[in-house]
Amino acid sequence: YFLLVLEKMCALLYGCCLIVLMAVASAQLTPAEVERRRREDLVLFPMYPTSVPHFPVRKDPYSDKGEPVVRGRFDLINGIPAATPVPHGKQFTIAEFKKRLQCSVSEPALDELYGTMSLMLLDPPTKETFEMIALWAETRCANQGSDWSACHRLLPNFKNKQYPAEFNMHKNFGWTFQMLRIIKGELYHDWPWGIERIGKYNGITAMFAPLAMVVNLLTDVKDSVFLFGAEKGYLPWTFNIAHITMAGALGDFNSATNSIVWPWEQEFNKELDIYTKVMHERFSNFSQPVLREITGTVPWENKKNTRAAFYASFDNSRWVIMEVAARHPDLFEFSLNDIYMLFCWRSDCKVQGWGPQDYPKLRAEALLSEPTLPGYKLLNYTHNPPLHYNPNAYKYVVVPLGMAGMSTSSRLLYLLAHCECVVLLVTSHLQYFISPRLVPWVHYVPIAASGADVAAKVRYLKQHDDVAKQIAQNGYNFGQSYLRLEDYLCYAASTVEALGNVMEGTTALEPFNPINMFF
C-alpha cells in the first residue's frame, strides 16, 4: 500500500513539474519565434485591412418607414407554428407570412451556391429520376455518376420487387437521406419500392422542424418532392433534383451537386430555446441587454482580449490549425475535447499513428528533447474545456472546419447571432445557407483552409482593436438581420415555395407509396 501511495505521489509530482516547465517555456518567446513574428508583420500584415465598413441591421422590406427588422414577431402569426398538424393550423399565405415576420425578399442560397433551381429548370426532374436515385442509394450502381448502364439494367428487377429484404441505407445517418413529398399541404415519406422496409420515423427532430412548421401553417404551399439529407451532401451531380443537406457538398461534388443547404439543427434549437426563454422569463423583451443576460454575452469593453478562444474536438482536417494554436499559448486559450489518434502533418515526422497509450511517453519526450516538434505540443492538450466555457465572453473565437473536412461547423450561426465577437472562420468550398450574404473582413475574419494563418490574424486584431470591434459589431448586426428565429422559418418557407414553383407540372410529382409523416 505504501509503495502504491508513493507511486501516485511521484506521478502527481511529475505532472506538476511538467505543468511548471510548460508555463515557464510559454512565458517568454524564443528568438526564433520573435523572428518568425517579425516576418509575419512584414509579409502578412500588409494584406489585412486597416479599416472596415459599417454593416447596418437589415431594414424591413415591407415597410416604407426604414425601420430595422426585430425579433419577437411570432405574435403576429399567433405564436411559433406547431411542428405537427393541429386543427385549423393553416392560417396564412406565404406572402402574408413573409410580411409579418419581416422575411428577406430573396434567399440567394437556393440557387447561387450550386445552381439548384437553375438545374431543375434546365432539365426538369421526372418520376424516373427519383426511381434512379432510390436505386443508386440502395446499390451504388453507378460509378461517381459517370456510367448509369448498370442502374438501368437493375431497374426492372426492383420494379418487380426483386430487391434486398433489408433496407440498409439509414444505418449511417451522416450518409443518408429521405425522400419527402409535400402533397396537398401535408408532408409524406415516399420510396419507389419496398417502403415497408424503412423504419417509421417517430416525431419531428429539430432538423425537420422548420420545414414542418411552415408546411403546417401556410395555406398555399404547392406540391413538391425532394431528398432531405443529414450532415453530408454526397449525391452524384447528374441528378437534377433537390437534395436538402445540413452542410455544403462533399468532396468532388462541391461545385456540381444539386444541394440546398439547410440550417444546422443544433443552431435552430439554440435559437428556439433563447426565443422561448425570453418569451417566458422576460415578457417578450428582445432588447440587447436582455439578450445579453440570457446568452451570457459580455460587452466588447469587458471581454477577454488577451487570447482567442479555441475549443474543439480533434480531427485530422483540423491538424494544422490546432498545432498553430497549441504552439502559441500567449494567443490562444486552447483545449481539445478529445483525441482518438494523432497524425503528424509534416513530411519529416518520424512518428505516426500515436495512440492514447503513447501519450505519457511522448509528453515527456516533447518537454525533455524536442519540445517544438510539430504534433508534440498537441499532446499536452488532451483535457476537456472548462465546464462553463462561454464563447460570448471572448473578443475572438475560432471556428474550425467541420469534422473530417466534409461539413461546415455547427457553431457559426450562434456566434454571429449572439456572441458580439470577432469570428475567425476557416474558409473552404463548404457552404452555409447564409454564405452568399457573408463578406470576409466585414462580418468575419477569414482563415485559410489549413488554418496556418490563424496566429498572425489574432495578433493583427489585437494590434488593431478598432478593426476588430467593427467586425464584431458587423457580425452581430448580420445575426440580427438574417439569423433571428424568424429567419430560419423564412428560409424554410422560401425553400418550399421555390421547389413548388419549379416542379409544378412535372411527372416527378406522381407519388410512389407515400406515408404521412404524422399519422
For each residue, the residues with C-beta under 8 A, 3 or more apart:
1: 4 5
2: 5 6
3: 6 7
4: 1 7 8
5: 1 2 8 9
6: 2 3 9 10
7: 3 4 10 11
8: 4 5 11 12
9: 5 6 12 13
10: 6 7 13 14
11: 7 8 14 15
12: 8 9 15 16
13: 9 10 16 17
14: 10 11 17 18
15: 11 12 18 19
16: 12 13 19 20
17: 13 14 20 21
18: 14 15 21 22 363 364 367 380
19: 15 16 22 23
20: 16 17 23 24
21: 17 18 24 25 367
22: 18 19 25 26 367 380
23: 19 20 26 27
24: 20 21 27 28
25: 21 22 28 367 371
26: 22 23 329 330
27: 23 24
28: 24 25
29: 33 34 37 330
30: 33 34
31: 34 35
32: 35 36
33: 29 30 36 37
34: 29 30 31 37 38
35: 31 32 38 39
36: 32 33 39 40
37: 29 33 34 40 41 459
38: 34 35 41 42
39: 35 36 42 43
40: 36 37 43 44 45 455 456 459
41: 37 38 44 45
42: 38 39 45
43: 39 40 46
44: 40 41 47 48 453 456 460
45: 40 41 42 48 456 460
46: 43
47: 44
48: 44 45 441 457 460 464
49: 52 441 467
50: 464 467
51: 466 467 470
52: 49 441 442 467 470 471 474
53: 442
54: 470 473 474
55: 439 442 443 473 474 477 478
56: 59 68 477
57: 68 69 477 480 481
58: 68 69 104 480 481 482
59: 56 63 66 67 68 69
60: 63 65 67 68 69 102
61: 102 104 105
62: 98 99 102
63: 59 60 66 67
64:
65: 60
66: 59 63
67: 59 60 63
68: 56 57 58 59 60 480 481
69: 57 58 59 60 102 480 481 484 486
70: 73 102 286
71: 275 278 286 480 484 485 486
72: 75 278 279 284 286
73: 70 76 77 100 101 102 484 486
74: 77 79 80 101 275 485 486
75: 72 78 79 284
76: 73 100 101
77: 73 74 81 91 92 97 100 101 217
78: 75 91
79: 74 75
80: 74 213 272 275 276 485
81: 77 89 213 214 216 217 489
82: 85 86 89 213 216 217
83: 204 208 209 212 213 216
84: 204 212 216 518
85: 82 89 186 216 518
86: 82 89 216
87:
88: 91
89: 81 82 85 86 216 217
90: 185 216 217 218 219
91: 77 78 88 217 219
92: 77 96 97 100 217 218 219
93: 96 97 218 219 220
94: 97 98 218 220 221 493 497
95: 98 99
96: 92 93 99 100
97: 77 92 93 94 100 101 103 214 217 218 493
98: 62 94 95 101 103 490 493 494
99: 62 95 96 102 103
100: 73 76 77 92 96 97
101: 73 74 76 77 97 98 486 489 490
102: 60 61 62 69 70 73 99 486
103: 97 98 99 486 487 490 493 494
104: 58 61 107 482 487 490
105: 61
106: 494
107: 104 110 433 490 491 494 495 498
108: 111 112 436 437
109: 112 113 260 261 431 432 433 434 435 436 491
110: 107 116 117 260 494 495 498
111: 108 114 115 116 117 118
112: 108 109 115 436
113: 109 116 248 259 261 431 435 436
114: 111 119 249 255 256 257 258 259
115: 111 112 118 119 258
116: 110 111 113 119 120 242 258 259 260
117: 110 111 120 121 498 502
118: 111 115 121 122
119: 114 115 116 122 123 240 258
120: 116 117 123 124 125 240 241 242 258 502 503
121: 117 118 124 502
122: 118 119 240
123: 119 120 240
124: 120 121 240 502 503 506 508
125: 120 129 130 225 240 241 503 506 508
126: 129 130 506 507 508
127: 130 131 507 508 510
128: 131 132 507
129: 125 126 132 133 239 240 241 508
130: 125 126 127 133 134 179 192 225 241 508 512
131: 127 128 134 135 155 158 159 192
132: 128 129 135 136 148 151 155 239
133: 129 130 136 137 227 235 239 241
134: 130 131 137 138 179 191 192 193
135: 131 132 138 139 141 151 154 155 158 192
136: 132 133 139 140 141 142 151 236
137: 133 134 169 177
138: 134 135 163 164 167 168 169
139: 135 136 151 154
140: 136
141: 135 136 148 150 151 154
142: 136 145 146 147 148 150 151 236
143: 146 147
144: 236 252
145: 142 148 236 237 238 239
146: 142 143
147: 142 143 150
148: 132 141 142 145 151 152 238
149: 152 153
150: 141 142 147 153 154
151: 132 135 136 139 141 142 148 154 155
152: 148 149 155
153: 149 150 156
154: 135 139 141 150 151 157 158
155: 131 132 135 151 152 158 159
156: 153 159 160
157: 154 160 162 163
158: 131 135 154 155 161 162 163 192 193
159: 131 155 156 192 193
160: 156 157
161: 158 193 194
162: 157 158
163: 138 157 158 193 194
164: 138 167 168
165: 197
166: 197
167: 138 164 170 194 197 198
168: 138 164 171
169: 137 138 176
170: 167 173 176 198 199
171: 168 176
172: 175 176
173: 170 176 230 231
174: 230 231 232
175: 172 230 232 234
176: 169 170 171 172 173 229 230
177: 137 227 228 229 230 235 243 245
178: 189 201 227 228
179: 130 134 189 190 191 225 226 227 228
180: 187 188 189 190 225 226 227 228 517
181: 187 188 189 190 223 224 225 509 511 514
182: 185 186 187 188 215 221 222 223 224 225 496 499 500
183: 186 188 223 511 514
184: 223
185: 90 182 215 218 219 221
186: 85 182 183 215 516 517 518
187: 180 181 182 211 212 215 516 517 518
188: 180 181 182 183 511 514 515 516 517
189: 178 179 180 181 195 198 201 514 515 517
190: 179 180 181 195 225 511 512 513 514 515
191: 134 179 194 195 198 512 513
192: 130 131 134 135 158 159 512 513
193: 134 158 159 161 163 512 513
194: 161 163 167 191 197 198
195: 189 190 191 198 512 513 515
196:
197: 165 166 167 194
198: 167 170 189 191 194 195
199: 170
200: 515
201: 178 189 517
202:
203:
204: 83 84 208 209 212 517
205: 208 209 265
206: 209 265 266 268 269 272
207: 228 230 246 262 265 268
208: 83 204 205 211 212 228
209: 83 204 205 206 212 213 265 268 272
210: 213 214 263 268 488 489 491 492
211: 187 208 214 215 228 492 495 496
212: 83 84 187 204 208 209 215 216 517
213: 80 81 82 83 209 210 216 217 489 492
214: 81 97 210 211 217 218 221 489 492 493 496
215: 182 185 186 187 211 212 218 221 496
216: 81 82 83 84 85 86 89 90 212 213
217: 77 81 82 89 90 91 92 97 213 214
218: 90 92 93 94 97 185 214 215 221 493 496
219: 90 91 92 93 185
220: 93 94
221: 94 182 185 214 215 218 496 497 500
222: 182 496 497 499 500 501 503 504
223: 181 182 183 184 500 503 504 509
224: 181 182 496 499 500 502 503 509
225: 125 130 179 180 181 182 190 241 503 508 509
226: 179 180 241 242 243 244 260 499
227: 133 177 178 179 180 235 241 242 243 244
228: 177 178 179 180 207 208 211 244 262
229: 176 177 232 233 243 244 245 246 259 262
230: 173 174 175 176 177 207 245 246
231: 173 174 245 246 247 407
232: 174 175 229 245 247 250 406 407
233: 229 243 245 247 248 249 250 253 257 259
234: 175 249 250 251 253 257
235: 133 177 227 239 243 253 257 258 259
236: 136 142 144 145 239 253
237: 145 253 256 257 258
238: 145 148
239: 129 132 133 145 235 236 243 258
240: 119 120 122 123 124 125 129 258
241: 120 125 129 130 133 225 226 227 258 508
242: 116 120 226 227 258 259 260 499
243: 177 226 227 229 233 235 239 257 258 259 260
244: 226 227 228 229 259 260 262 495
245: 177 229 230 231 232 233 249 259 260 261 262
246: 207 229 230 231 261 262 263 264 265 407 408
247: 231 232 233 250 261 402 406 407 408 430
248: 113 233 254 259 261 407 408 428 429 430 431 432 435
249: 114 233 234 245 253 254 255 257 259 429 430 431
250: 232 233 234 247 253 254 257 406 407
251: 234 254 406
252: 144
253: 233 234 235 236 237 249 250 256 257
254: 248 249 250 251 257 429 430
255: 114 249 429
256: 114 237 253
257: 114 233 234 235 237 243 249 250 253 254
258: 114 115 116 119 120 235 237 239 240 241 242 243
259: 113 114 116 229 233 235 242 243 244 245 248 249
260: 109 110 116 226 242 243 244 245 495
261: 109 113 245 246 247 248 431 432 433 435
262: 207 228 229 244 245 246 433
263: 210 246 267 268 413 433 488 491
264: 246 267 268 408 410 413
265: 205 206 207 209 246 268 269
266: 206 269 270 410
267: 263 264 270 271 410 411 412 413 414
268: 206 207 209 210 263 264 265 271 272 488
269: 206 265 266 272 273
270: 266 267 273 274 414
271: 267 268 274 275 413 414 417 483 484 485 488
272: 80 206 209 268 269 275 276 485
273: 269 270 276 277
274: 270 271 277 278 291 294 295 418 485
275: 71 74 80 271 272 278 279 485
276: 80 272 273 279 280
277: 273 274 280 281 282 294
278: 71 72 274 275 281 282 284 285 286 290 291 294
279: 72 275 276 282 284
280: 276 277
281: 277 278 294
282: 277 278 279 285 290 294
283:
284: 72 75 278 279
285: 278 282 290
286: 70 71 72 278 290 291
287: 290 291
288: 291 292
289: 292 293
290: 278 282 285 286 287 293 294
291: 274 278 286 287 288 294 295 297 418
292: 288 289 295 296 297 298 299 420
293: 289 290 296
294: 274 277 278 281 282 290 291
295: 274 291 292 392 418
296: 292 293 390 392 393
297: 291 292 392 393 418 419 420
298: 292 302 303 392 393 420
299: 292 302 303 420
300: 303 395 420 469 472 473
301:
302: 298 299
303: 298 299 300 393 394 395 421
304: 307 309 333 393 394 395
305: 395 396 462 465
306:
307: 304 329 330 331 332 333 394 396 458
308: 331 332 333 394 395 396 397 398 424 454 458
309: 304 332 333 389 391 394 396 397 398
310: 322 325 332 333 334 335 397 398 400
311: 334 335 336 337 385 389
312: 315 318 322 336 337 398 400
313: 336 337 338 403
314: 318 322 336 337 338 339 340 342 378
315: 312 318 319 403 404 405
316: 319 343 404 405
317: 401 402 403 404 405 406
318: 312 314 315 321 322 400 401 451
319: 315 316 322 323 343 345
320: 323 324 345 450 451 452
321: 318 324 325 398 400 401 426 447 450 451 452 454
322: 310 312 314 318 319 325 326 334 336 378 381 400 451
323: 319 320 326 327 345 374 375 377 378
324: 320 321 327 328 451 452 454 455
325: 310 321 322 328 331 332 334 398 454 455
326: 322 323 329 332 334 377 378 380 381
327: 323 324 372 377 455
328: 324 325 331 332 455 458
329: 26 307 326 332 334
330: 26 29 307
331: 307 308 325 328 455 458 459
332: 307 308 309 310 325 326 328 329 398 455 458
333: 304 307 308 309 310 394
334: 310 311 322 325 326 329 381
335: 310 311 381 383 384 385 386
336: 311 312 313 314 322 339 378 381 382 383
337: 311 312 313 314 384 385
338: 313 314 382 384
339: 314 336 342 356 378 382
340: 314
341: 353 354 355
342: 314 339 354 375 378 379
343: 316 319 352 353 354 375
344: 349 351 352 374 375
345: 319 320 323 349 374 375
346: 349 374 375
347:
348:
349: 344 345 346 352 373 374 375
350:
351: 344 354 362 375
352: 343 344 349
353: 341 343
354: 341 342 343 351 358 359 362 375 379
355: 341 358
356: 339 359
357:
358: 354 355 361 362
359: 354 356 362 363 379 382
360: 363 364
361: 358 364 365
362: 351 354 358 359 365 366 376 379
363: 18 359 360 366 367 376 379 380
364: 18 360 361 367 368
365: 361 362 368 369 370 376
366: 362 363 369 370 371 373 376 377 379 380
367: 18 21 22 25 363 364 371
368: 364 365
369: 365 366
370: 365 366 373 376
371: 25 366 367 376 377
372: 327 376 377
373: 349 366 370 376
374: 323 344 345 346 349 377
375: 323 342 343 344 345 346 349 351 354 378 379
376: 362 363 365 366 370 371 372 373 379 380
377: 323 326 327 366 371 372 374 380 381
378: 314 322 323 326 336 339 342 375 381
379: 342 354 359 362 363 366 375 376 382
380: 18 22 326 363 366 376 377
381: 322 326 334 335 336 377 378
382: 336 338 339 359 379
383: 335 336
384: 335 337 338 387
385: 311 335 337 389
386: 335 389
387: 384
388:
389: 309 311 385 386
390: 296 393
391: 309 394 397 411 415 419 421
392: 295 296 297 298 418 419 420 421
393: 296 297 298 303 304 390
394: 303 304 307 308 309 333 391 397 419 421
395: 300 303 304 305 308 421 422 461 468 472
396: 305 307 308 309 421 422 424 458 461 468
397: 308 309 310 391 394 415 419 421 422 423 424
398: 308 309 310 312 321 325 332 424 426 447 454
399: 409 411 412 415 423 424 425 426
400: 310 312 318 321 322 409 426 451
401: 317 318 321 405 409 426 428 430 449 451
402: 247 317 405 406 407 408 409 410 430
403: 313 315 317 406 407
404: 315 316 317 407
405: 315 316 317 401 402 428
406: 232 247 250 251 317 402 403 430
407: 231 232 246 247 248 250 402 403 404 430
408: 246 247 248 264 402 412 430 431 432
409: 399 400 401 402 412 425 426
410: 264 266 267 402 413
411: 267 391 399 414 415
412: 267 399 408 409 415 416 423 425 432
413: 263 264 267 271 410 416 417 432 434 479 483
414: 267 270 271 411 417 418 419
415: 391 397 399 411 412 418 419 421 423 475
416: 412 413 419 423 443 444 475 476 478 479 483
417: 271 413 414 476 479 480 483 484
418: 274 291 295 297 392 414 415 476 479
419: 297 391 392 394 397 414 415 416 423 472 475 476
420: 292 297 298 299 300 392 472 473 475 476
421: 303 391 392 394 395 396 397 415 472 475
422: 395 396 397 444 445 461 468 471 472 475
423: 397 399 412 415 416 419 443 444 445 475
424: 308 396 397 398 399 444 445 447 454 457 458
425: 399 409 412 444 445 446 447
426: 321 398 399 400 401 409 447 448 449 451
427: 440 446 447 448 449
428: 248 401 405 449
429: 248 249 254 255
430: 247 248 249 254 401 402 406 407 408
431: 109 113 248 249 261 408 435
432: 109 248 261 408 412 413 435 438
433: 107 109 261 262 263 491
434: 109 413 437 438 478 482 483
435: 109 113 248 261 431 432 438
436: 108 109 112 113
437: 108 434 478 482
438: 432 434 435 443 444 478
439: 55 442 443
440: 427 443 444 445 446
441: 48 49 52 444 445 446 471
442: 52 53 55 439 471 474
443: 55 416 423 438 439 440 471 474 475 478
444: 416 422 423 424 425 438 440 441 471 475
445: 422 423 424 425 440 441 457 461 471
446: 425 427 440 441
447: 321 398 424 425 426 427 451 453 454 457
448: 426 427 451 452 453
449: 401 426 427 428
450: 320 321
451: 318 320 321 322 324 400 401 426 447 448 454
452: 320 321 324 448
453: 44 447 448 456 457
454: 308 321 324 325 398 424 447 451 457 458
455: 40 324 325 327 328 331 332 458 459
456: 40 44 45 453 459 460
457: 48 424 445 447 453 454 460 461
458: 307 308 328 331 332 396 424 454 455 461 462
459: 37 40 331 455 456 462 463
460: 44 45 48 456 457 463 464
461: 395 396 422 445 457 458 464 465 467 468
462: 305 458 459 465 468
463: 459 460
464: 48 50 460 461 467 468
465: 305 461 462 468 469
466: 51 469 470
467: 49 50 51 52 461 464 470 471
468: 395 396 422 461 462 464 465 471 472
469: 300 465 466 472 473
470: 51 52 54 466 467 473 474
471: 52 422 441 442 443 444 445 467 468 474 475
472: 300 395 419 420 421 422 468 469 475 476
473: 54 55 300 420 469 470 476 477
474: 52 54 55 442 443 470 471 477 478
475: 415 416 419 420 421 422 423 443 444 471 472 478 479
476: 416 417 418 419 420 472 473 479 480
477: 55 56 57 473 474 480 481
478: 55 416 434 437 438 443 474 475 481 482 483
479: 413 416 417 418 475 476 482 483
480: 57 58 68 69 71 417 476 477 483 484
481: 57 58 68 69 477 478 487
482: 58 104 434 437 478 479 487
483: 271 413 416 417 434 478 479 480 487 488
484: 69 71 73 271 417 480 487 488
485: 71 74 80 271 272 274 275 488 489
486: 69 71 73 74 101 102 103 489 490
487: 103 104 481 482 483 484 490 491
488: 210 263 268 271 483 484 485 491 492
489: 81 101 210 213 214 485 486 492 493
490: 98 101 103 104 107 486 487 493 494
491: 107 109 210 263 433 487 488 494 495
492: 210 211 213 214 488 489 495 496
493: 94 97 98 103 214 218 489 490 496 497
494: 98 103 106 107 110 490 491 497 498
495: 107 110 211 244 260 491 492 498 499
496: 182 211 214 215 218 221 222 224 492 493 499 500
497: 94 221 222 493 494 500 501
498: 107 110 117 494 495 501 502
499: 182 222 224 226 242 495 496 502 503
500: 182 221 222 223 224 496 497 503 504
501: 222 497 498 504
502: 117 120 121 124 224 498 499
503: 120 124 125 222 223 224 225 499 500 506 508 509
504: 222 223 500 501 509
505: 509
506: 124 125 126 503 509
507: 126 127 128 510
508: 124 125 126 127 129 130 225 241 503
509: 181 223 224 225 503 504 505 506
510: 127 507
511: 181 183 188 190 514
512: 130 190 191 192 193 195
513: 190 191 192 193 195
514: 181 183 188 189 190 511
515: 188 189 190 195 200
516: 186 187 188 519
517: 180 186 187 188 189 201 204 212
518: 84 85 186 187
519: 516
